[in-house]
Every structure is written in C-alpha cells, then in structure tokens.
Amino acid sequence: MQILKTHYHPDVKTLENKSVFTRLATRSIAIKGANILLLYTKRYEDYSLPGGGLDKDEDYVNGMIRELVEETGAKDITDIKPFGVYEEYRPWHKPEFDIQHMISYCYTCSVNEVLGVSKMESYEIKNGMSAKWVNIFDAIKHNEKTMATSDKKGMSIERETFLLKHIAAQLI
C-alpha cells in the first residue's frame, strides 16, 4: 500500500537513541456522494475516520471491519480496497518507550447508509464519540477551525484532516 504521508510530531526531534513502540491501526473510508462516515469526538471537537488499533496477529481487513462495526454499527460492508498508509511518530508518555510509531492502513469500502448500534469502548463513550454521515468539506472546515482555535484538540487531528483532504481530492 502506498505511503500517503510520514508525519513527525513537533516534539519528536530525532529517532536516534530512542525506544520506539510500533502500533498498527486501520481506518475506514465509506463515502456516499460528498458525505463520509465519520466519528465526531466531543472532547476533542473533531471529526475522524472510524478505526483503531489492530489486535496481535489480526488480519488488516478483518481489523478494519471489526473497528468499523464497533465504532459505527456499520452493516453490509463490501467492496473493500486499499487506499494508502499514513504513518506518524509521536511522543509516548509511558516509561517503557520514548516514541510511538503509528502506522494507519486506510481502506475504502461501501456500507449501508443506515447504521446499526455501535459497541464503543468506555473511553470512547466518555469522550463523547458518535458516528455520523457528514459532508466531507464541512468536516475538513470544522477540523481546520479546531486546529486553529481550540485548546482541546488531540494529537490525531492533523492525521485526520490530512486524510480527509486527500480523500476529497482523490475520491470526491
């Protein structure tokens, strides 16, 4: 799969003499016209693609489907195709590693526009995460405003906004 971007968090100045933890993740891209299935997170005031970390030895496509269903309640998932990889290096705030190397494998897919019940994890519920179909250009504009003005923004918003812009340019 093609690497779309490699991003270094501003606090990651070098990888030399650093302990790095690699986390594999998937992201789902489901589009209907100019609308895209996204997660809105109230805590961070942002839109993001459904997805998350892969379980140990989990197949990438199976992990993508699992995360998509858990977070959105998506049904009738078909036509899964590789889109690209976004990798990032960010500070890791636990004692065993200095840096997290997150590799996100992104896939396009088709889903039923009517969503079922999500099975979000407790931290996702606590963060106010909800799945919704959103006009992709409105989501980009919203995330850009959050990046420019909010002190609540999380570390993932740059990845998500880059991916949304890339998706809009390539698929809409």
C-alpha positions in Angstrom: 0.0 0.0 0.0 1.3 3.5 -0.9 2.5 5.7 1.9 0.5 8.9 1.8 2.5 10.8 4.4 5.0 10.3 7.2 4.4 12.8 10.0 6.7 13.7 12.9 5.1 15.3 15.9 7.0 18.6 16.7 8.3 17.1 20.0 10.0 14.2 18.1 13.3 15.8 17.1 15.1 12.5 16.4 14.7 8.7 16.5 18.3 8.2 17.3 18.9 6.6 20.7 15.1 6.4 21.3 13.0 3.4 22.1 10.1 3.2 19.6 6.8 1.3 20.0 5.0 0.5 16.8 1.2 0.4 16.7 -0.6 -0.9 13.7 -4.1 0.5 13.0 -6.7 0.7 10.3 -9.0 3.5 9.1 -12.3 3.1 7.1 -13.3 5.3 4.3 -17.1 5.0 3.5 -18.5 7.6 1.1 -21.9 8.3 -0.3 -21.7 11.2 -2.7 -19.9 14.1 -0.9 -20.8 12.5 2.5 -18.4 10.4 4.5 -19.0 8.2 7.6 -17.0 9.8 10.4 -16.8 9.8 14.2 -17.3 13.1 16.0 -15.5 13.3 19.3 -17.0 16.0 21.6 -13.9 16.0 23.9 -11.5 17.0 21.1 -14.1 18.8 18.9 -13.0 16.9 15.8 -14.1 14.5 13.1 -12.1 11.3 12.4 -12.3 8.2 10.3 -13.6 5.1 12.1 -10.7 2.9 13.0 -8.2 1.9 15.6 -5.5 -0.5 16.7 -5.2 -4.0 15.3 -5.1 -6.9 17.7 -2.0 -9.1 17.8 -1.7 -11.0 14.5 -5.1 -9.7 13.3 -5.6 -9.6 9.6 -5.7 -5.9 8.5 -9.0 -6.1 6.6 -10.7 -8.1 9.4 -9.4 -5.5 11.9 -10.8 -2.7 9.7 -14.2 -4.4 9.6 -14.1 -5.0 13.4 -13.3 -1.4 14.2 -15.9 -0.1 11.7 -18.7 -2.2 13.2 -17.7 -1.5 16.8 -17.5 2.3 16.3 -20.3 2.9 13.9 -22.6 -0.1 13.8 -22.0 -0.3 10.0 -23.8 -3.0 8.1 -23.3 -4.6 4.7 -19.6 -3.8 4.4 -18.5 -4.6 0.9 -16.1 -3.5 -1.9 -13.0 -3.1 0.5 -10.0 -1.7 -1.3 -6.6 -0.4 -0.1 -6.3 3.4 -0.2 -3.0 4.2 1.5 -0.9 4.4 4.6 -0.4 7.3 7.0 2.5 6.9 9.4 3.3 9.1 12.3 5.9 9.4 15.1 4.6 10.9 18.3 5.8 11.1 21.9 4.9 8.1 24.1 4.0 9.1 27.6 4.7 5.8 29.4 8.0 4.7 30.9 8.8 1.8 28.6 9.1 3.7 25.3 10.0 7.2 24.2 8.1 7.3 20.9 5.1 5.7 19.3 5.3 4.9 15.6 1.6 4.6 14.5 1.0 3.1 11.1 -2.6 3.5 9.8 -3.7 1.3 6.9 -6.6 3.1 5.2 -9.3 1.2 3.2 -12.2 2.4 1.2 -15.5 0.4 1.5 -19.2 0.5 0.9 -21.6 0.3 3.8 -25.4 0.6 4.3 -26.3 4.2 4.9 -28.5 3.1 7.8 -26.2 2.3 10.8 -26.8 -0.2 13.4 -25.9 0.0 17.1 -22.3 0.8 17.9 -20.3 -1.1 20.5 -17.9 1.6 21.6 -15.4 1.2 24.4 -15.9 3.0 27.7 -13.2 5.7 26.9 -14.9 6.4 23.5 -18.2 6.9 25.2 -16.6 9.0 27.9 -15.0 11.2 25.2 -18.4 11.7 23.6 -17.7 9.8 20.4 -20.6 9.3 17.9 -20.8 8.1 14.3 -22.5 10.2 11.6 -22.6 10.9 7.9 -21.1 14.3 7.3 -20.3 16.4 4.2 -16.6 15.9 3.8 -15.9 19.5 3.0 -17.8 20.6 6.2 -15.7 18.1 8.2 -12.5 19.5 6.8 -13.5 23.1 7.6 -14.6 22.1 11.1 -11.3 20.3 11.8 -9.3 23.2 10.4 -11.1 25.6 12.7 -10.5 23.3 15.7 -6.8 23.1 14.9 -6.6 26.9 14.7 -8.7 27.9 17.7 -9.2 25.0 20.2 -7.1 24.1 23.2 -8.9 20.8 23.3 -7.6 19.4 20.1 -6.0 15.9 20.2 -2.8 14.7 18.5 -4.7 12.8 15.8 -6.5 15.8 14.2 -3.6 16.6 11.9 -3.7 13.0 10.6 -7.4 13.0 10.2 -7.6 16.4 8.4 -4.8 15.4 6.0 -6.6 12.2 5.2 -9.9 13.9 4.7 -8.3 16.4 2.3 -6.6 13.6 0.4 -9.8 11.6 0.2 -11.7 14.7 -1.1 -9.1 15.3 -3.7 -8.9 11.6 -4.8 -12.4 10.3 -4.4 -15.0 13.2 -4.5 
